[in-house]
Amino acid sequence: MTTYGSLFSGVGGFDLGCDAAGWECAWQVEWDAKARSVLARHWPNVNRYEDVRNVVGGVGRLQPDRVPGDSTLVENERGVGDGMGLYLLEPVDVICGGFPCPPYSS
C-alpha cells in the first residue's frame, strides 16, 4: 500500500484525493486549530502535528544539529520525538501539501 504524509494539510483536500486513490495517510501537519479539528474528525487514527518547524524527516534518529540538548528518541502520545517538542515523521512514499495560505489571506 502507498503511504503519504500531508504538510500544510488545511481541512484535508489533498488527503481526500490520496485516500480516494487507495493510499494510506501516515501523518498530517497543520497549524490552524479549526482545520486540525476537521482533520481529527475525518482521520481519527492519524498522527497530527501542529507546527512544521517541530517535525523532521529521517530514519532512526533525530538530526542532532536540530535538537537542543539530548537527542534521545522517546515514544509519547504524538509519536516518536525527542521529549522536547521535536518529532520524527514516519517515512512515507509520497509527501503532499497545500500551499501555506496565511500570508495571502486577509
MMTF fields as JSON, N, C-alpha, C and O atoms, coordinates in Angstrom:
{
  "mmtfVersion": "1.0.0",
  "mmtfProducer": "UNKNOWN",
  "numBonds": 423,
  "numAtoms": 424,
  "numGroups": 106,
  "numChains": 1,
  "numModels": 1,
  "chainsPerModel": [1],
  "groupsPerChain": [106],
  "chainIdList": ["A"],
  "bondAtomList": [4, 2, 8, 6, 12, 10, 16, 14, 20, 18, 24, 22, 28, 26, 32, 30, 36, 34, 40, 38, 44, 42, 48, 46, 52, 50, 56, 54, 60, 58, 64, 62, 68, 66, 72, 70, 76, 74, 80, 78, 84, 82, 88, 86, 92, 90, 96, 94, 100, 98, 104, 102, 108, 106, 112, 110, 116, 114, 120, 118, 124, 122, 128, 126, 132, 130, 136, 134, 140, 138, 144, 142, 148, 146, 152, 150, 156, 154, 160, 158, 164, 162, 168, 166, 172, 170, 176, 174, 180, 178, 184, 182, 188, 186, 192, 190, 196, 194, 200, 198, 204, 202, 208, 206, 212, 210, 216, 214, 220, 218, 224, 222, 228, 226, 232, 230, 236, 234, 240, 238, 244, 242, 248, 246, 252, 250, 256, 254, 260, 258, 264, 262, 268, 266, 272, 270, 276, 274, 280, 278, 284, 282, 288, 286, 292, 290, 296, 294, 300, 298, 304, 302, 308, 306, 312, 310, 316, 314, 320, 318, 324, 322, 328, 326, 332, 330, 336, 334, 340, 338, 344, 342, 348, 346, 352, 350, 356, 354, 360, 358, 364, 362, 368, 366, 372, 370, 376, 374, 380, 378, 384, 382, 388, 386, 392, 390, 396, 394, 400, 398, 404, 402, 408, 406, 412, 410, 416, 414, 420, 418],
  "bondOrderList": [1, 1, 1, 1, 1, 1, 1, 1, 1, 1, 1, 1, 1, 1, 1, 1, 1, 1, 1, 1, 1, 1, 1, 1, 1, 1, 1, 1, 1, 1, 1, 1, 1, 1, 1, 1, 1, 1, 1, 1, 1, 1, 1, 1, 1, 1, 1, 1, 1, 1, 1, 1, 1, 1, 1, 1, 1, 1, 1, 1, 1, 1, 1, 1, 1, 1, 1, 1, 1, 1, 1, 1, 1, 1, 1, 1, 1, 1, 1, 1, 1, 1, 1, 1, 1, 1, 1, 1, 1, 1, 1, 1, 1, 1, 1, 1, 1, 1, 1, 1, 1, 1, 1, 1, 1],
  "groupList": [{"groupName": "MET", "atomNameList": ["N", "CA", "C", "O"], "elementList": ["N", "C", "C", "O"], "formalChargeList": [0, 0, 0, 0], "bondAtomList": [1, 0, 2, 1, 3, 2], "bondOrderList": [1, 1, 2], "singleLetterCode": "M", "chemCompType": "L-PEPTIDE LINKING"}, {"groupName": "THR", "atomNameList": ["N", "CA", "C", "O"], "elementList": ["N", "C", "C", "O"], "formalChargeList": [0, 0, 0, 0], "bondAtomList": [1, 0, 2, 1, 3, 2], "bondOrderList": [1, 1, 2], "singleLetterCode": "T", "chemCompType": "L-PEPTIDE LINKING"}, {"groupName": "TYR", "atomNameList": ["N", "CA", "C", "O"], "elementList": ["N", "C", "C", "O"], "formalChargeList": [0, 0, 0, 0], "bondAtomList": [1, 0, 2, 1, 3, 2], "bondOrderList": [1, 1, 2], "singleLetterCode": "Y", "chemCompType": "L-PEPTIDE LINKING"}, {"groupName": "GLY", "atomNameList": ["N", "CA", "C", "O"], "elementList": ["N", "C", "C", "O"], "formalChargeList": [0, 0, 0, 0], "bondAtomList": [1, 0, 2, 1, 3, 2], "bondOrderList": [1, 1, 2], "singleLetterCode": "G", "chemCompType": "PEPTIDE LINKING"}, {"groupName": "SER", "atomNameList": ["N", "CA", "C", "O"], "elementList": ["N", "C", "C", "O"], "formalChargeList": [0, 0, 0, 0], "bondAtomList": [1, 0, 2, 1, 3, 2], "bondOrderList": [1, 1, 2], "singleLetterCode": "S", "chemCompType": "L-PEPTIDE LINKING"}, {"groupName": "LEU", "atomNameList": ["N", "CA", "C", "O"], "elementList": ["N", "C", "C", "O"], "formalChargeList": [0, 0, 0, 0], "bondAtomList": [1, 0, 2, 1, 3, 2], "bondOrderList": [1, 1, 2], "singleLetterCode": "L", "chemCompType": "L-PEPTIDE LINKING"}, {"groupName": "PHE", "atomNameList": ["N", "CA", "C", "O"], "elementList": ["N", "C", "C", "O"], "formalChargeList": [0, 0, 0, 0], "bondAtomList": [1, 0, 2, 1, 3, 2], "bondOrderList": [1, 1, 2], "singleLetterCode": "F", "chemCompType": "L-PEPTIDE LINKING"}, {"groupName": "VAL", "atomNameList": ["N", "CA", "C", "O"], "elementList": ["N", "C", "C", "O"], "formalChargeList": [0, 0, 0, 0], "bondAtomList": [1, 0, 2, 1, 3, 2], "bondOrderList": [1, 1, 2], "singleLetterCode": "V", "chemCompType": "L-PEPTIDE LINKING"}, {"groupName": "ASP", "atomNameList": ["N", "CA", "C", "O"], "elementList": ["N", "C", "C", "O"], "formalChargeList": [0, 0, 0, 0], "bondAtomList": [1, 0, 2, 1, 3, 2], "bondOrderList": [1, 1, 2], "singleLetterCode": "D", "chemCompType": "L-PEPTIDE LINKING"}, {"groupName": "CYS", "atomNameList": ["N", "CA", "C", "O"], "elementList": ["N", "C", "C", "O"], "formalChargeList": [0, 0, 0, 0], "bondAtomList": [1, 0, 2, 1, 3, 2], "bondOrderList": [1, 1, 2], "singleLetterCode": "C", "chemCompType": "L-PEPTIDE LINKING"}, {"groupName": "ALA", "atomNameList": ["N", "CA", "C", "O"], "elementList": ["N", "C", "C", "O"], "formalChargeList": [0, 0, 0, 0], "bondAtomList": [1, 0, 2, 1, 3, 2], "bondOrderList": [1, 1, 2], "singleLetterCode": "A", "chemCompType": "L-PEPTIDE LINKING"}, {"groupName": "TRP", "atomNameList": ["N", "CA", "C", "O"], "elementList": ["N", "C", "C", "O"], "formalChargeList": [0, 0, 0, 0], "bondAtomList": [1, 0, 2, 1, 3, 2], "bondOrderList": [1, 1, 2], "singleLetterCode": "W", "chemCompType": "L-PEPTIDE LINKING"}, {"groupName": "GLU", "atomNameList": ["N", "CA", "C", "O"], "elementList": ["N", "C", "C", "O"], "formalChargeList": [0, 0, 0, 0], "bondAtomList": [1, 0, 2, 1, 3, 2], "bondOrderList": [1, 1, 2], "singleLetterCode": "E", "chemCompType": "L-PEPTIDE LINKING"}, {"groupName": "GLN", "atomNameList": ["N", "CA", "C", "O"], "elementList": ["N", "C", "C", "O"], "formalChargeList": [0, 0, 0, 0], "bondAtomList": [1, 0, 2, 1, 3, 2], "bondOrderList": [1, 1, 2], "singleLetterCode": "Q", "chemCompType": "L-PEPTIDE LINKING"}, {"groupName": "LYS", "atomNameList": ["N", "CA", "C", "O"], "elementList": ["N", "C", "C", "O"], "formalChargeList": [0, 0, 0, 0], "bondAtomList": [1, 0, 2, 1, 3, 2], "bondOrderList": [1, 1, 2], "singleLetterCode": "K", "chemCompType": "L-PEPTIDE LINKING"}, {"groupName": "ARG", "atomNameList": ["N", "CA", "C", "O"], "elementList": ["N", "C", "C", "O"], "formalChargeList": [0, 0, 0, 0], "bondAtomList": [1, 0, 2, 1, 3, 2], "bondOrderList": [1, 1, 2], "singleLetterCode": "R", "chemCompType": "L-PEPTIDE LINKING"}, {"groupName": "HIS", "atomNameList": ["N", "CA", "C", "O"], "elementList": ["N", "C", "C", "O"], "formalChargeList": [0, 0, 0, 0], "bondAtomList": [1, 0, 2, 1, 3, 2], "bondOrderList": [1, 1, 2], "singleLetterCode": "H", "chemCompType": "L-PEPTIDE LINKING"}, {"groupName": "PRO", "atomNameList": ["N", "CA", "C", "O"], "elementList": ["N", "C", "C", "O"], "formalChargeList": [0, 0, 0, 0], "bondAtomList": [1, 0, 2, 1, 3, 2], "bondOrderList": [1, 1, 2], "singleLetterCode": "P", "chemCompType": "L-PEPTIDE LINKING"}, {"groupName": "ASN", "atomNameList": ["N", "CA", "C", "O"], "elementList": ["N", "C", "C", "O"], "formalChargeList": [0, 0, 0, 0], "bondAtomList": [1, 0, 2, 1, 3, 2], "bondOrderList": [1, 1, 2], "singleLetterCode": "N", "chemCompType": "L-PEPTIDE LINKING"}, {"groupName": "ILE", "atomNameList": ["N", "CA", "C", "O"], "elementList": ["N", "C", "C", "O"], "formalChargeList": [0, 0, 0, 0], "bondAtomList": [1, 0, 2, 1, 3, 2], "bondOrderList": [1, 1, 2], "singleLetterCode": "I", "chemCompType": "L-PEPTIDE LINKING"}],
  "groupTypeList": [0, 1, 1, 2, 3, 4, 5, 6, 4, 3, 7, 3, 3, 6, 8, 5, 3, 9, 8, 10, 10, 3, 11, 12, 9, 10, 11, 13, 7, 12, 11, 8, 10, 14, 10, 15, 4, 7, 5, 10, 15, 16, 11, 17, 18, 7, 18, 15, 2, 12, 8, 7, 15, 18, 7, 7, 3, 3, 7, 3, 15, 5, 13, 17, 8, 15, 7, 17, 3, 8, 4, 1, 5, 7, 12, 18, 12, 15, 3, 7, 3, 8, 3, 0, 3, 5, 2, 5, 5, 12, 17, 7, 8, 7, 19, 9, 3, 3, 6, 17, 9, 17, 17, 2, 4, 4],
  "groupIdList": [1, 2, 3, 4, 5, 6, 7, 8, 9, 10, 11, 12, 13, 14, 15, 16, 17, 18, 19, 20, 21, 22, 23, 24, 25, 26, 27, 28, 29, 30, 31, 32, 33, 34, 35, 36, 37, 38, 39, 40, 41, 42, 43, 44, 45, 46, 47, 48, 49, 50, 51, 52, 53, 54, 55, 56, 57, 58, 59, 60, 61, 62, 63, 64, 65, 66, 67, 68, 69, 70, 71, 72, 73, 74, 75, 76, 77, 78, 79, 80, 81, 82, 83, 84, 85, 86, 87, 88, 89, 90, 91, 92, 93, 94, 95, 96, 97, 98, 99, 100, 101, 102, 103, 104, 105, 106],
  "secStructList": [7, 7, 3, 3, 3, 3, 3, 1, 7, 6, 6, 6, 2, 2, 2, 2, 2, 2, 2, 2, 6, 6, 7, 3, 3, 3, 3, 3, 3, 7, 7, 7, 2, 2, 2, 2, 2, 2, 2, 2, 2, 2, 7, 6, 6, 1, 3, 3, 3, 1, 7, 4, 4, 4, 3, 3, 7, 7, 1, 1, 1, 7, 7, 4, 4, 4, 1, 1, 1, 7, 7, 7, 7, 3, 3, 3, 6, 6, 3, 3, 3, 7, 1, 1, 1, 7, 3, 3, 7, 7, 7, 7, 1, 3, 3, 3, 3, 7, 7, 7, 7, 4, 4, 4, 7, 7],
  "xCoordList": [0.84, 0.0, 0.884, 1.896, 0.503, 1.216, 0.822, -0.362, 1.819, 1.562, 1.904, 2.745, 1.236, 1.531, 1.524, 0.893, 2.239, 2.23, 1.72, 1.919, 1.067, 0.414, 0.945, 0.75, 1.619, 2.097, 1.122, 0.529, 0.949, 0.033, -1.318, -1.855, -1.851, -2.994, -4.305, -5.172, -4.473, -5.771, -6.84, -6.658, -7.955, -9.017, -8.954, -9.878, -7.875, -7.654, -8.037, -8.376, -7.999, -8.339, -7.443, -7.934, -6.123, -5.199, -5.349, -5.252, -5.585, -5.714, -6.906, -6.811, -8.015, -9.188, -8.864, -9.263, -8.147, -7.757, -6.83, -6.981, -5.875, -4.959, -5.714, -5.458, -6.644, -7.457, -8.283, -8.414, -8.839, -9.65, -8.809, -9.328, -7.508, -6.603, -6.187, -5.456, -6.663, -6.338, -5.084, -4.585, -4.566, -3.373, -3.743, -4.904, -2.75, -2.978, -2.2, -1.003, -2.888, -2.266, -1.495, -2.044, -0.22, 0.619, 0.644, 0.681, 0.625, 0.675, 0.206, 0.202, -0.19, -0.635, -0.005, 0.153, 0.351, 0.892, 0.049, -0.018, -0.593, -1.463, -1.426, -1.564, -1.243, -1.119, -2.473, -2.582, -3.49, -4.781, -5.584, -5.821, -5.996, -6.709, -8.049, -8.407, -8.792, -10.085, -9.888, -10.626, -8.909, -8.62, -8.186, -8.587, -7.352, -6.938, -8.127, -8.129, -9.147, -10.327, -11.087, -11.643, -11.116, -11.737, -10.922, -11.483, -9.6, -8.737, -8.944, -9.013, -9.042, -9.218, -10.533, -10.615, -11.55, -12.857, -12.796, -13.388, -12.099, -12.059, -10.918, -11.012, -9.852, -8.7, -8.356, -7.297, -9.228, -9.034, -7.796, -7.305, -7.291, -6.171, -4.835, -3.872, -4.785, -3.569, -2.855, -3.496, -1.518, -0.746, -0.81, -0.571, -1.134, -1.201, -0.219, -0.044, 0.415, 1.38, 0.99, 0.524, 1.186, 0.731, 1.688, 1.251, 2.977, 3.943, 4.992, 5.709, 5.074, 6.032, 7.473, 8.371, 7.693, 9.048, 9.451, 10.618, 8.479, 8.766, 8.794, 8.72, 8.898, 8.967, 10.174, 10.556, 10.76, 11.881, 11.66, 11.049, 12.156, 12.11, 13.407, 14.411, 13.384, 14.595, 14.271, 13.132, 15.261, 15.066, 16.028, 17.228, 15.512, 16.357, 16.689, 16.578, 17.094, 17.473, 17.03, 16.928, 16.772, 16.574, 17.93, 18.971, 17.91, 19.159, 19.752, 19.138, 20.922, 21.463, 21.632, 21.482, 21.941, 22.139, 20.818, 20.835, 19.67, 18.372, 17.753, 16.686, 18.41, 17.825, 18.608, 19.81, 17.944, 18.647, 18.834, 17.873, 20.051, 20.294, 20.317, 20.831, 19.764, 19.777, 18.909, 17.779, 19.421, 18.649, 18.129, 17.898, 17.946, 17.425, 15.961, 15.181, 15.581, 14.196, 13.351, 13.783, 12.144, 11.196, 9.856, 9.52, 9.099, 7.742, 6.794, 6.892, 5.875, 4.899, 3.577, 3.43, 2.624, 1.277, 1.234, 0.272, 2.217, 2.236, 3.085, 3.14, 3.747, 4.608, 6.013, 6.2, 6.994, 8.386, 8.953, 8.85, 9.552, 10.12, 11.308, 11.772, 11.792, 12.982, 12.616, 13.501, 11.319, 10.901, 10.86, 10.466, 11.261, 11.296, 10.514, 10.708, 9.637, 8.791, 9.189, 8.522, 10.244, 10.655, 10.314, 10.72, 9.572, 9.064, 9.631, 9.83, 9.884, 10.403, 9.23, 8.472, 9.076, 7.983, 8.286, 9.413, 7.262, 7.37, 7.665, 7.047, 8.596, 8.857, 7.601, 6.854, 7.384, 6.224, 6.682, 7.81, 5.779, 6.085, 5.926, 6.677, 4.937, 4.607, 4.358, 3.728, 4.853, 4.518, 3.706, 4.148, 2.505, 1.687, 1.561, 1.853, 1.131, 0.982, 0.245, 0.358, -0.502, -1.176, -0.239, 0.638, -0.419, 0.38, 0.002, -1.18, 0.963, 0.621, -0.068, 0.517, -1.299, -2.079, -2.102, -2.454, -1.757, -1.903, -1.273, -1.863, -0.072, 0.483, -0.38, -0.256, -1.258, -2.029, -3.504, -4.299, -3.866, -5.271, -5.472, -4.532, -6.697, -6.963, -8.142, -8.511],
  "yCoordList": [-1.183, 0.0, 1.246, 1.298, 2.225, 3.501, 4.322, 4.45, 4.88, 5.744, 7.181, 7.434, 8.119, 9.524, 10.305, 9.914, 11.416, 12.388, 13.692, 13.984, 14.472, 15.695, 16.907, 17.02, 17.813, 19.071, 20.188, 20.188, 21.145, 22.265, 21.708, 22.11, 20.783, 19.947, 20.692, 20.218, 21.835, 22.511, 21.596, 21.012, 21.459, 20.554, 19.218, 18.411, 18.974, 17.65, 17.449, 16.33, 18.475, 18.332, 17.337, 16.413, 17.523, 16.576, 15.195, 14.179, 15.168, 13.903, 13.096, 11.88, 13.77, 13.077, 12.452, 11.321, 13.187, 12.661, 11.463, 10.479, 11.544, 10.42, 9.202, 8.077, 9.424, 8.315, 7.683, 6.461, 8.523, 8.016, 7.151, 6.253, 7.438, 6.647, 5.345, 4.538, 5.149, 3.934, 4.027, 3.011, 5.238, 5.437, 5.558, 5.786, 5.403, 5.483, 6.656, 6.806, 7.48, 8.649, 8.228, 7.564, 8.616, 8.304, 9.45, 9.212, 10.7, 11.859, 13.106, 13.168, 14.106, 15.399, 16.501, 16.354, 17.601, 18.769, 19.971, 20.338, 20.581, 21.734, 22.673, 22.236, 23.947, 24.98, 25.39, 25.604, 25.501, 26.048, 25.046, 23.916, 25.471, 24.59, 24.116, 22.95, 24.997, 24.583, 23.55, 22.568, 23.773, 22.809, 21.471, 20.412, 21.52, 20.273, 19.521, 18.29, 20.247, 19.559, 18.838, 17.764, 19.416, 18.75, 17.514, 16.446, 17.659, 16.517, 15.39, 14.22, 15.744, 14.731, 13.982, 12.79, 14.674, 14.031, 13.033, 11.957, 13.371, 12.518, 11.499, 10.458, 11.788, 10.891, 10.699, 11.143, 10.05, 9.967, 9.171, 9.383, 8.285, 7.436, 7.86, 7.092, 9.082, 9.587, 10.533, 11.358, 10.413, 11.359, 12.733, 12.879, 13.745, 15.115, 15.973, 15.792, 16.902, 17.802, 19.23, 19.514, 20.12, 21.495, 22.356, 23.186, 22.172, 23.118, 22.396, 21.527, 22.753, 22.118, 22.339, 21.588, 23.358, 23.601, 22.603, 22.546, 21.804, 20.843, 19.403, 18.479, 19.198, 17.841, 17.733, 18.696, 16.55, 16.293, 14.941, 14.048, 14.798, 13.518, 12.783, 13.38, 11.525, 10.737, 9.393, 9.122, 8.567, 7.221, 6.997, 7.235, 6.544, 6.078, 7.082, 6.756, 8.294, 9.291, 10.671, 10.967, 11.5, 12.909, 13.485, 12.984, 14.512, 15.128, 15.88, 16.835, 15.482, 16.092, 17.601, 18.293, 18.124, 19.574, 20.343, 21.568, 19.656, 20.312, 20.169, 20.726, 19.429, 19.117, 19.811, 19.581, 20.665, 21.258, 20.21, 19.558, 20.05, 19.113, 17.674, 17.361, 16.81, 15.367, 15.024, 15.502, 14.199, 13.828, 12.392, 11.751, 11.889, 10.545, 10.503, 11.373, 9.502, 9.366, 8.768, 7.851, 9.293, 8.759, 8.565, 9.283, 7.598, 7.36, 8.149, 8.085, 8.895, 9.645, 9.68, 9.032, 10.429, 10.417, 10.937, 10.653, 11.672, 12.22, 11.398, 11.702, 10.367, 9.574, 9.524, 9.571, 9.43, 9.368, 10.767, 11.458, 11.187, 12.525, 12.577, 11.552, 13.781, 13.955, 14.297, 14.531, 14.329, 14.68, 16.176, 16.612, 16.982, 18.436, 19.136, 20.331, 18.419, 19.066, 18.873, 19.413, 18.128, 17.87, 16.42, 15.516, 16.186, 14.859, 14.336, 15.082, 13.047, 12.358, 11.819, 10.983, 12.289, 11.835, 10.434, 10.125, 9.609, 8.265, 8.371, 9.182, 7.571, 7.599, 7.219, 6.323, 7.911, 7.662, 7.583, 7.947, 7.095, 7.009, 8.359, 8.68, 9.154, 10.426, 11.475, 11.191, 12.687, 13.821, 14.788, 15.224, 15.124, 16.12, 17.333, 17.257, 18.435, 19.615, 20.726, 20.92, 21.44, 22.625, 23.815, 23.829, 24.783, 25.996, 26.754, 27.023, 27.105, 27.854, 29.164, 30.016, 29.335, 30.482, 31.669, 32.752, 31.577, 32.747, 34.035, 35.1, 33.988, 35.249, 35.915, 37.114, 35.122, 35.652, 35.817, 36.238, 35.484, 35.623, 37.004, 37.623, 37.468, 38.757, 38.661, 39.648],
  "zCoordList": [0.0, 0.0, 0.0, 0.699, -0.772, -0.812, 0.404, 0.717, 1.091, 2.24, 1.87, 1.006, 2.539, 2.295, 3.596, 4.579, 3.575, 4.656, 4.088, 2.909, 4.919, 4.459, 5.224, 6.434, 4.507, 5.085, 4.746, 3.667, 5.662, 5.441, 4.985, 3.953, 5.77, 5.394, 5.198, 4.463, 5.829, 5.757, 6.314, 7.383, 5.608, 6.058, 5.326, 5.432, 4.584, 4.018, 2.572, 2.189, 1.759, 0.34, -0.382, -1.03, -0.271, -0.898, -0.274, -0.962, 1.022, 1.751, 1.229, 1.062, 0.976, 0.428, -0.926, -1.208, -1.752, -3.058, -2.934, -3.658, -2.023, -1.808, -1.283, -1.713, -0.353, 0.163, -0.953, -1.021, -1.827, -2.94, -3.887, -4.55, -3.937, -4.774, -4.089, -4.664, -2.845, -2.118, -1.271, -0.785, -1.09, -0.289, 1.182, 1.522, 2.053, 3.498, 4.09, 3.844, 4.867, 5.495, 6.744, 7.623, 6.821, 7.974, 8.975, 10.182, 8.491, 9.381, 8.65, 7.421, 9.446, 8.923, 9.766, 10.978, 9.12, 9.815, 9.416, 8.242, 10.411, 10.161, 11.361, 12.503, 11.102, 12.125, 12.705, 13.913, 11.878, 12.289, 13.13, 12.703, 14.323, 15.255, 14.695, 14.864, 14.033, 13.467, 12.361, 12.281, 11.525, 10.46, 11.063, 10.581, 12.135, 12.789, 13.361, 13.373, 13.84, 14.375, 13.262, 13.49, 12.067, 10.914, 10.545, 10.298, 10.507, 10.194, 11.201, 10.824, 12.483, 13.535, 13.372, 13.668, 12.906, 12.706, 11.548, 11.633, 10.485, 9.298, 9.312, 8.662, 10.039, 10.146, 11.622, 12.066, 12.384, 13.834, 14.27, 15.379, 13.452, 13.847, 13.246, 13.245, 12.737, 12.098, 13.062, 13.713, 13.154, 13.966, 13.323, 12.124, 14.129, 13.658, 14.446, 15.651, 13.753, 14.371, 14.027, 12.924, 14.985, 14.823, 14.019, 13.222, 14.215, 13.667, 12.818, 13.315, 11.561, 10.647, 11.111, 10.729, 11.924, 12.427, 13.505, 13.893, 13.996, 15.052, 14.57, 15.38, 13.264, 12.733, 11.81, 11.144, 11.784, 10.885, 10.227, 10.814, 9.016, 8.336, 8.573, 8.963, 8.342, 8.505, 9.094, 9.476, 9.165, 9.682, 10.835, 10.702, 11.954, 13.047, 14.117, 15.299, 13.766, 14.774, 14.339, 13.149, 15.317, 15.011, 14.623, 15.048, 13.836, 13.419, 14.613, 15.088, 15.11, 16.324, 16.239, 17.246, 15.059, 14.948, 15.015, 15.142, 14.932, 15.02, 16.401, 16.662, 17.29, 18.59, 19.696, 19.835, 20.491, 21.617, 22.715, 23.123, 23.184, 24.283, 23.823, 22.749, 24.633, 24.376, 23.179, 23.079, 22.266, 21.084, 21.175, 20.15, 22.388, 22.57, 22.153, 22.541, 21.366, 20.935, 22.045, 22.744, 22.201, 23.171, 22.486, 21.545, 22.96, 22.462, 23.351, 24.577, 22.741, 23.524, 22.773, 21.737, 23.29, 22.709, 21.278, 20.565, 20.84, 19.483, 18.536, 17.344, 19.031, 18.172, 18.732, 19.948, 17.867, 18.3, 18.262, 17.249, 19.36, 19.423, 20.355, 20.854, 20.584, 21.42, 22.856, 23.679, 23.171, 24.515, 24.755, 25.836, 23.761, 23.914, 22.808, 22.582, 22.12, 21.135, 19.694, 18.811, 19.406, 18.031, 17.71, 18.44, 16.627, 16.306, 15.001, 14.042, 14.986, 13.811, 13.008, 13.499, 11.784, 10.932, 10.399, 10.013, 10.388, 9.827, 8.331, 7.642, 7.821, 6.376, 5.583, 5.975, 4.473, 3.612, 2.166, 1.835, 1.302, -0.126, -0.824, -1.745, -0.38, -1.026, 0.048, 1.066, -0.179, 0.677, -0.165, -1.228, 0.319, -0.379, 0.527, 1.72, -0.032, 0.806, 0.107, -1.103, 0.892, 0.399, 0.531, 1.394, -0.3, -0.23, 1.039, 1.25, 1.888, 3.105, 2.767, 2.097, 3.22, 2.778, 3.724, 3.259, 5.026, 5.893, 5.381, 5.561, 4.734, 4.264, 3.18, 2.929, 2.54, 1.431, 1.775, 0.935, 3.009, 3.442, 4.05, 4.549, 3.998, 4.655, 5.571, 6.207]
}
